[in-house]
Each structure stands twice: as C-alpha cells, then as structure tokens.
Amino acid sequence: MTDIRGKVAVVTGAASGIGRATAIALAREGAHVAIADVDRTGLADTAAKVTEAGGKVSTYLLDVSSREAVYAFAQEIEAQFGGADIVINNAGVAQVASVEELSYEDFEWVMNIDFWGMVYGTKAFLPQLRKKGAGHIVNVSSIFGLFAVPTQAAYNSAKFAIRGFTEALRHEMRGSGIVVSCVHPGGVKTNVMRNARFLQSVQTTVREQAASGFDRLARTTPDQAAQTIIKGIKKNKPRILIGMDAHILDWFIRLLPASYGKLMFRGAGGTGGLLGTMGGDN
C-alpha cells in the first residue's frame, strides 16, 4: 500500500476540477502538495482551499507542454523537498472536431498537453522515485482511453496513448518499488467541456448546449473523483475507474469490442456523438 502522510505529492492541472479536488484530498491525508497549472488565478484559489483544509501547499506556474519547463519544475521540487513521492499527471484539454475538419495545429495542441505533458511529467520525476526506491505515478487518461467517439479523434488519441504508455511503464517498474496507476474517469463535473476547442463551424449556441448537456450528464463530482483516486493510490490499484458510468462502459466495451459503436453512436453526426457520452476528467 502507498502511504500518503508526510509525502510530497505533485499534481498538474490543479487549478480546477479533478486536479484541485485531488490536491485538497492529498493534503487532508497529510501530504505536502506541490500544485502546478497555467491558470495563475485558479492555482491561487486551489492553494487557498488546501490551506483552509489545514494542508501544506506550494504553487508553480507551469505549461506542461514545455519539456524544459517540466524538467525545471522537477528540479525545483528536488531542490526544495528532496524529490517527489507521488506524481499525478492530470493536466488536459479537449478538442471537438471531425477528423476531416481537425487542423494539425489543434491536434498538436491536444497531444502536446494531454500526452506529451504526461510523458514529460513521468520522465522528469521518475529518477527521483528511483533514487528513493519507492513512489507512485498516477497518469490520468479517461473513459475515452477505453473507447472512441465521433468528433474526439485528438482527445481519443491522447487518452489511448496515455493508457498504453502507462501500462508499459507499469510492467517496466515491476519489482522496483514504484507503483504506476492509470485513471479512467467517466463523466465528472469539470470545466473540460467549457474549455474545449470546437471546430470553427460550430456556433456559440451549440457550444453552450454541449456544455450544458455535459453538465446534466456528468454524475460524479470532482470531490468524489478525488476520493476514488486516493483510495486507488492507497491500494496500489493499477487501473482506477471513476464513476458508475465508467464501470458500465468498460464492461460494455469488453463485451462488444468491435460493435459497440453501432449501438452507442447510431445516427450520430457532427458533435452528436460527443454530447451523450463526453467524459470530463481534468
């Protein structure tokens, strides 16, 4: 089991949503949390909430898509605290567009933050865990890392890649004392949909409808998601599913791996495939 009390826990994408809730939950468990995000205001709000909860917190303005910035961040953590014990790579964004309409620039935007940000965070901190001979890496994928949906090619690509990377790393770390977990949230009430990039042809009213539809369908709160992650960390679970929807969809896809799309997205077009199934996770 992973002990949290007294440990240094790094959380990226901590300015809101699951990242914020997880940072607060870790602090309540007795960890010193080092939180990072590009959103200065949101980061300060999270720090204030951690302090209100009686926790210890350090804040870092960080763009996870920059390899140099992530490595500098890791070096600072090592200099200040002797290295991290728990690393949660949570930062993420979404893009709504069909493959035909998806620009390379938007595709790269998603991959650079969601996938490469996770890779940088893992590789930058892994040597610190190696030195200690123990630690826990938690990479946040999505239910969209388990199945694909229309208009989410970029997001699906990133989240499937996170899953593959994390599972490969888990095998490599066997016997090292370093635990590796992959998180697959279902619908969580976060800002991922409101902050998503939409294809240019989608009108503002449709974007608002999508965000409102997601808010109605997302059944899990960030606090509930954080508690599931904390339990998963403590129990060294390799795979952490968040929400009943994630468990049901995981079972459904296992049962019908080649034909789930015919049943789930029949008649879906444009953003239609997204609205009923969007899994917010960051």
Beta strands, then each sheet from edge to edge (+ up, - down):
strand 1: 8-12
strand 2: 32-37
strand 3: 56-61
strand 4: 86-89
strand 5: 95-96
strand 6: 135-140
strand 7: 178-185
strand 8: 197-198
strand 9: 239-242
sheet 1: 3+ 2+ 1+ 4+ 6+ 7+ 9+
sheet 2: 5+ 8+
end
